[in-house]
Amino acid sequence: MTKQAIDDCMRQSVDQYLHDLQGERPHEVYGLFIQAAEKPLLETVMRHAQGNQSLAAEWLGINRNTLRSKLLSHRLLK
């Protein structure tokens, strides 16, 4: 999948969300979509990294401690 395909998917999702509001004013859309994208991203990368947080953090381009904090906030650590 290309970056363009990911961008298109996000655009389509935001458009659909706003359409589904049927004229109601959106509220905290940024946080909603960041939260919605972050958890499955972390789950998938961690699965492909076979639970190796250092490797997953490297792939994500973030600090290992930041990754650990995000995993905890999404309740992805046992």
N, CA, C and O atoms as a MOPAC input file, in Angstrom:
PM7 MOZYME 1SCF
protein

 N      0.85400 1    -1.17300 1     0.00000 1
 C      0.00000 1     0.00000 1     0.00000 1
 C      0.90000 1     1.23500 1     0.00000 1
 O      1.89600 1     1.29500 1     0.72000 1
 N      0.53900 1     2.19000 1    -0.79800 1
 C      1.31900 1     3.41400 1    -0.91400 1
 C      0.82400 1     4.46900 1     0.07700 1
 O     -0.26600 1     4.36100 1     0.63900 1
 N      1.65600 1     5.48500 1     0.26900 1
 C      1.24300 1     6.60000 1     1.12000 1
 C     -0.02400 1     7.24200 1     0.55200 1
 O     -0.91200 1     7.64700 1     1.30300 1
 N     -0.10000 1     7.33000 1    -0.77100 1
 C     -1.28300 1     7.91400 1    -1.40500 1
 C     -2.53600 1     7.10600 1    -1.07700 1
 O     -3.59400 1     7.68100 1    -0.82300 1
 N     -2.42600 1     5.78100 1    -1.08000 1
 C     -3.57500 1     4.93100 1    -0.76000 1
 C     -4.00500 1     5.12400 1     0.69000 1
 O     -5.19900 1     5.13700 1     0.98900 1
 N     -3.03700 1     5.27400 1     1.58800 1
 C     -3.35300 1     5.51600 1     3.00300 1
 C     -4.03900 1     6.87900 1     3.14800 1
 O     -5.03600 1     7.00900 1     3.85900 1
 N     -3.49300 1     7.89000 1     2.46900 1
 C     -4.10900 1     9.22800 1     2.49400 1
 C     -5.54900 1     9.17400 1     1.98700 1
 O     -6.45200 1     9.75600 1     2.58900 1
 N     -5.75100 1     8.47400 1     0.88000 1
 C     -7.09900 1     8.36200 1     0.30800 1
 C     -8.05700 1     7.66800 1     1.27200 1
 O     -9.21200 1     8.07000 1     1.40500 1
 N     -7.57400 1     6.62800 1     1.93800 1
 C     -8.39600 1     5.90600 1     2.91400 1
 C     -8.80500 1     6.82800 1     4.06400 1
 O     -9.95900 1     6.82000 1     4.49300 1
 N     -7.86100 1     7.61500 1     4.55300 1
 C     -8.17300 1     8.54900 1     5.63700 1
 C     -9.16000 1     9.61800 1     5.17700 1
 O    -10.10400 1     9.94500 1     5.89600 1
 N     -8.94300 1    10.16300 1     3.97900 1
 C     -9.87500 1    11.17200 1     3.45000 1
 C    -11.28600 1    10.60300 1     3.35500 1
 O    -12.25500 1    11.24900 1     3.75400 1
 N    -11.39200 1     9.40100 1     2.82800 1
 C    -12.69500 1     8.75900 1     2.67900 1
 C    -13.34600 1     8.54900 1     4.04400 1
 O    -14.55000 1     8.75700 1     4.19500 1
 N    -12.55700 1     8.13900 1     5.03800 1
 C    -13.10100 1     7.91200 1     6.38200 1
 C    -13.58600 1     9.20600 1     7.01700 1
 O    -14.64800 1     9.23300 1     7.63900 1
 N    -12.81300 1    10.28200 1     6.86600 1
 C    -13.21800 1    11.58100 1     7.42900 1
 C    -14.45400 1    12.09000 1     6.71300 1
 O    -15.39100 1    12.56600 1     7.35400 1
 N    -14.46800 1    11.99400 1     5.37800 1
 C    -15.64800 1    12.41000 1     4.62400 1
 C    -16.88800 1    11.64600 1     5.07500 1
 O    -17.94700 1    12.24200 1     5.27000 1
 N    -16.76400 1    10.33300 1     5.24200 1
 C    -17.90900 1     9.52000 1     5.65200 1
 C    -18.36700 1     9.90000 1     7.05800 1
 O    -19.56600 1     9.99900 1     7.31700 1
 N    -17.40700 1    10.11300 1     7.97100 1
 C    -17.75600 1    10.51500 1     9.33400 1
 C    -18.55300 1    11.82100 1     9.32800 1
 O    -19.59400 1    11.93100 1     9.97700 1
 N    -18.04400 1    12.81300 1     8.58100 1
 C    -18.72200 1    14.10900 1     8.54200 1
 C    -20.09000 1    13.98900 1     7.86600 1
 O    -21.04900 1    14.63600 1     8.28500 1
 N    -20.17700 1    13.18100 1     6.84500 1
 C    -21.46400 1    12.94400 1     6.17700 1
 C    -22.46200 1    12.30200 1     7.13900 1
 O    -23.63000 1    12.68900 1     7.18400 1
 N    -21.99400 1    11.32400 1     7.90400 1
 C    -22.87300 1    10.60100 1     8.82800 1
 C    -23.40900 1    11.48400 1     9.96000 1
 O    -24.39900 1    11.13700 1    10.60300 1
 N    -22.76400 1    12.61100 1    10.19800 1
 C    -23.26000 1    13.52700 1    11.23200 1
 C    -24.56200 1    14.20100 1    10.80600 1
 O    -25.27100 1    14.76300 1    11.64100 1
 N    -24.87200 1    14.14900 1     9.54400 1
 C    -26.11800 1    14.69900 1     8.99100 1
 C    -26.37700 1    16.13100 1     9.45500 1
 O    -27.45800 1    16.46100 1     9.94300 1
 N    -25.36400 1    16.96200 1     9.28900 1
 C    -25.51400 1    18.37600 1     9.60200 1
 C    -25.14800 1    18.77200 1    11.01800 1
 O    -25.00200 1    19.96100 1    11.30300 1
 N    -24.99400 1    17.80700 1    11.91300 1
 C    -24.55700 1    18.15100 1    13.26900 1
 C    -23.11600 1    18.63100 1    13.21300 1
 O    -22.34500 1    18.21900 1    12.34600 1
 N    -22.76200 1    19.50500 1    14.14600 1
 C    -21.39800 1    20.02800 1    14.18100 1
 C    -20.45000 1    18.96200 1    14.72900 1
 O    -20.72700 1    18.34200 1    15.75500 1
 N    -19.33300 1    18.75700 1    14.03500 1
 C    -18.35000 1    17.79200 1    14.53500 1
 C    -17.67800 1    18.32000 1    15.79300 1
 O    -17.61900 1    19.52800 1    16.02200 1
 N    -17.17500 1    17.40200 1    16.60100 1
 C    -16.53900 1    17.75800 1    17.86400 1
 C    -15.29500 1    16.89500 1    18.05900 1
 O    -15.38100 1    15.66700 1    18.04400 1
 N    -14.16100 1    17.52400 1    18.23900 1
 C    -12.89100 1    16.83800 1    18.51400 1
 C    -12.55100 1    15.77300 1    17.46800 1
 O    -12.16800 1    14.65400 1    17.80900 1
 N    -12.69600 1    16.13100 1    16.21000 1
 C    -12.44100 1    15.20100 1    15.11300 1
 C    -10.97300 1    14.76100 1    15.08500 1
 O    -10.67500 1    13.59300 1    14.83800 1
 N    -10.07100 1    15.69500 1    15.33700 1
 C     -8.64400 1    15.36200 1    15.31100 1
 C     -8.33600 1    14.23800 1    16.29000 1
 O     -7.76100 1    13.22100 1    15.90300 1
 N     -8.70700 1    14.40900 1    17.53700 1
 C     -8.44600 1    13.39800 1    18.56700 1
 C     -9.11500 1    12.07400 1    18.25300 1
 O     -8.53500 1    11.01200 1    18.47800 1
 N    -10.32900 1    12.13200 1    17.73500 1
 C    -11.06500 1    10.92700 1    17.38000 1
 C    -10.29800 1    10.09500 1    16.36000 1
 O    -10.15000 1     8.88500 1    16.52800 1
 N     -9.81300 1    10.73700 1    15.31000 1
 C     -9.12700 1     9.99700 1    14.25300 1
 C     -7.71900 1     9.57700 1    14.64200 1
 O     -7.26300 1     8.50400 1    14.24500 1
 N     -7.02700 1    10.40200 1    15.40900 1
 C     -5.69100 1    10.00400 1    15.87400 1
 C     -5.82400 1     8.77400 1    16.76600 1
 O     -5.08300 1     7.80400 1    16.60800 1
 N     -6.75400 1     8.81600 1    17.68800 1
 C     -6.98800 1     7.68400 1    18.59700 1
 C     -7.40600 1     6.44200 1    17.81600 1
 O     -6.94200 1     5.33800 1    18.10100 1
 N     -8.28200 1     6.62700 1    16.83400 1
 C     -8.77300 1     5.49400 1    16.04600 1
 C     -7.66500 1     4.86100 1    15.21600 1
 O     -7.65800 1     3.64500 1    15.02700 1
 N     -6.73800 1     5.65500 1    14.72200 1
 C     -5.65800 1     5.13300 1    13.88700 1
 C     -4.51800 1     4.55600 1    14.71600 1
 O     -3.88900 1     3.57900 1    14.30900 1
 N     -4.24700 1     5.15200 1    15.87600 1
 C     -3.06600 1     4.77900 1    16.65200 1
 C     -3.13000 1     3.35000 1    17.20500 1
 O     -2.15100 1     2.61000 1    17.10700 1
 N     -4.24800 1     2.96200 1    17.77500 1
 C     -4.32700 1     1.64000 1    18.40200 1
 C     -4.11300 1     0.51000 1    17.39400 1
 O     -3.27000 1    -0.35400 1    17.63300 1
 N     -4.84700 1     0.48400 1    16.26800 1
 C     -4.59700 1    -0.60100 1    15.31900 1
 C     -3.19100 1    -0.54400 1    14.72000 1
 O     -2.61100 1    -1.58400 1    14.40900 1
 N     -2.64400 1     0.65000 1    14.55700 1
 C     -1.27100 1     0.77900 1    14.07300 1
 C     -0.30700 1     0.10800 1    15.04300 1
 O      0.54800 1    -0.67700 1    14.63200 1
 N     -0.44500 1     0.41600 1    16.33000 1
 C      0.42600 1    -0.16900 1    17.34600 1
 C      0.25100 1    -1.68000 1    17.42700 1
 O      1.23200 1    -2.41800 1    17.51300 1
 N     -0.99800 1    -2.14000 1    17.39900 1
 C     -1.26100 1    -3.58100 1    17.46400 1
 C     -0.59200 1    -4.31600 1    16.29900 1
 O      0.03600 1    -5.35900 1    16.48700 1
 N     -0.73300 1    -3.76900 1    15.12500 1
 C     -0.20600 1    -4.42700 1    13.93100 1
 C      1.31300 1    -4.42700 1    13.90900 1
 O      1.93200 1    -5.44900 1    13.61500 1
 N      1.91600 1    -3.28600 1    14.21700 1
 C      3.38000 1    -3.20700 1    14.22900 1
 C      3.94700 1    -4.12100 1    15.31000 1
 O      4.93900 1    -4.81000 1    15.07500 1
 N      3.33400 1    -4.13500 1    16.48400 1
 C      3.82000 1    -5.01200 1    17.55600 1
 C      3.71000 1    -6.48300 1    17.15100 1
 O      4.59100 1    -7.28200 1    17.47100 1
 N      2.64900 1    -6.83600 1    16.46200 1
 C      2.49300 1    -8.22600 1    16.01100 1
 C      3.58900 1    -8.58600 1    15.01200 1
 O      4.18800 1    -9.65700 1    15.10700 1
 N      3.85200 1    -7.70200 1    14.06000 1
 C      4.88800 1    -7.96600 1    13.05800 1
 C      6.28400 1    -7.95700 1    13.66700 1
 O      7.18500 1    -8.63600 1    13.17400 1
 N      6.46100 1    -7.19300 1    14.73000 1
 C      7.75300 1    -7.16500 1    15.43500 1
 C      7.82400 1    -8.27000 1    16.48100 1
 O      8.78700 1    -8.34100 1    17.24500 1
 N      6.81700 1    -9.12800 1    16.52000 1
 C      6.73900 1   -10.26300 1    17.45200 1
 C      6.92900 1    -9.81700 1    18.90900 1
 O      7.60600 1   -10.47500 1    19.69900 1
 N      6.30400 1    -8.67200 1    19.23400 1
 C      6.32900 1    -8.17100 1    20.59700 1
 C      7.59600 1    -7.44100 1    20.99000 1
 O      7.71500 1    -6.99500 1    22.13100 1
 N      8.53900 1    -7.30600 1    20.08300 1
 C      9.80600 1    -6.63900 1    20.36900 1
 C      9.59200 1    -5.12500 1    20.32000 1
 O      9.47000 1    -4.53700 1    19.24600 1
 N      9.55000 1    -4.51100 1    21.49700 1
 C      9.25700 1    -3.07800 1    21.58200 1
 C     10.34900 1    -2.22200 1    20.95600 1
 O     10.05200 1    -1.20700 1    20.32600 1
 N     11.58900 1    -2.61100 1    21.11900 1
 C     12.68600 1    -1.83500 1    20.52400 1
 C     12.57800 1    -1.82700 1    19.00900 1
 O     12.73700 1    -0.78100 1    18.38000 1
 N     12.31100 1    -2.97500 1    18.42400 1
 C     12.16500 1    -3.08000 1    16.98100 1
 C     10.93400 1    -2.30200 1    16.50800 1
 O     10.99800 1    -1.56900 1    15.52100 1
 N      9.82700 1    -2.46200 1    17.21100 1
 C      8.59700 1    -1.74900 1    16.84400 1
 C      8.81400 1    -0.23500 1    16.91600 1
 O      8.37800 1     0.49400 1    16.02600 1
 N      9.47400 1     0.23100 1    17.95100 1
 C      9.74200 1     1.66400 1    18.09500 1
 C     10.61100 1     2.16400 1    16.94200 1
 O     10.39200 1     3.25400 1    16.41300 1
 N     11.58900 1     1.36300 1    16.56400 1
 C     12.44700 1     1.73100 1    15.43400 1
 C     11.62200 1     1.84200 1    14.15500 1
 O     11.75800 1     2.81200 1    13.40800 1
 N     10.76400 1     0.84700 1    13.90100 1
 C      9.92300 1     0.87400 1    12.70400 1
 C      9.00200 1     2.08300 1    12.69900 1
 O      8.77400 1     2.69200 1    11.65300 1
 N      8.46800 1     2.43500 1    13.87700 1
 C      7.54300 1     3.55500 1    13.98600 1
 C      8.25000 1     4.90600 1    13.96600 1
 O      7.62600 1     5.93800 1    13.71600 1
 N      9.55800 1     4.89400 1    14.23100 1
 C     10.30800 1     6.14300 1    14.27700 1
 C     10.06200 1     6.92900 1    15.54400 1
 O     10.11400 1     8.15900 1    15.54700 1
 N      9.79000 1     6.20000 1    16.64000 1
 C      9.57100 1     6.85000 1    17.93500 1
 C     10.47300 1     6.20700 1    18.97800 1
 O     11.00300 1     5.11500 1    18.77300 1
 N     10.63600 1     6.89200 1    20.08600 1
 C     11.42400 1     6.39300 1    21.19800 1
 C     10.73100 1     5.18900 1    21.82900 1
 O      9.50200 1     5.14300 1    21.87700 1
 N     11.49500 1     4.22100 1    22.31100 1
 C     10.92600 1     3.03000 1    22.93400 1
 C     10.05100 1     3.39100 1    24.13300 1
 O      9.00300 1     2.78200 1    24.34300 1
 N     10.47700 1     4.37700 1    24.91800 1
 C      9.67100 1     4.79200 1    26.07600 1
 C      8.34000 1     5.40600 1    25.63400 1
 O      7.31400 1     5.21500 1    26.28600 1
 N      8.36600 1     6.13600 1    24.53500 1
 C      7.12700 1     6.69600 1    23.98200 1
 C      6.20900 1     5.57300 1    23.53700 1
 O      5.00500 1     5.60900 1    23.79000 1
 N      6.78000 1     4.57000 1    22.87100 1
 C      5.97800 1     3.42100 1    22.44400 1
 C      5.35900 1     2.74000 1    23.65600 1
 O      4.16500 1     2.44100 1    23.66200 1
 N      6.16300 1     2.49600 1    24.67600 1
 C      5.65500 1     1.83400 1    25.87400 1
 C      4.50500 1     2.62700 1    26.50000 1
 O      3.50500 1     2.04800 1    26.92200 1
 N      4.64800 1     3.92600 1    26.55500 1
 C      3.60100 1     4.78400 1    27.10000 1
 C      2.31400 1     4.67400 1    26.27200 1
 O      1.21800 1     4.59000 1    26.82500 1
 N      2.45900 1     4.67600 1    24.95700 1
 C      1.29200 1     4.54700 1    24.08200 1
 C      0.65100 1     3.17000 1    24.22300 1
 O     -0.57500 1     3.05900 1    24.22800 1
 N      1.46000 1     2.12500 1    24.33800 1
 C      0.92300 1     0.77700 1    24.52300 1
 C      0.13600 1     0.68800 1    25.82400 1
 O     -0.92500 1     0.06500 1    25.87300 1
 N      0.65300 1     1.30600 1    26.86700 1
 C     -0.04800 1     1.31800 1    28.15400 1
 C     -1.35700 1     2.10600 1    28.06200 1
 O     -2.38500 1     1.68300 1    28.59000 1
 N     -1.30600 1     3.24800 1    27.39000 1
 C     -2.51500 1     4.08900 1    27.29800 1
 C     -3.62000 1     3.39700 1    26.49100 1
 O     -4.80400 1     3.64700 1    26.71500 1
 N     -3.23700 1     2.54400 1    25.57100 1
 C     -4.22900 1     1.78600 1    24.76800 1
 C     -4.50500 1     0.40500 1    25.37200 1
 O     -5.22200 1    -0.41300 1    24.79600 1
 N     -3.92800 1     0.17600 1    26.52700 1
 C     -4.09500 1    -1.11000 1    27.23400 1
 C     -3.67000 1    -2.30500 1    26.37500 1
 O     -4.34400 1    -3.33300 1    26.31900 1
 N     -2.52100 1    -2.12600 1    25.70500 1
 C     -1.98300 1    -3.17300 1    24.85200 1
 C     -0.84400 1    -3.93900 1    25.51500 1
 O     -0.28500 1    -4.86300 1    24.92300 1
 N     -0.50300 1    -3.55900 1    26.73300 1
 C      0.49800 1    -4.29200 1    27.50600 1
 C     -0.18600 1    -5.04700 1    28.62600 1
 O     -1.13100 1    -4.55900 1    29.24600 1
 N      0.30900 1    -6.24000 1    28.86900 1
 C     -0.28600 1    -7.05800 1    29.92900 1
 C      0.44600 1    -6.85600 1    31.21700 1
 O      0.09200 1    -7.46100 1    32.22900 1

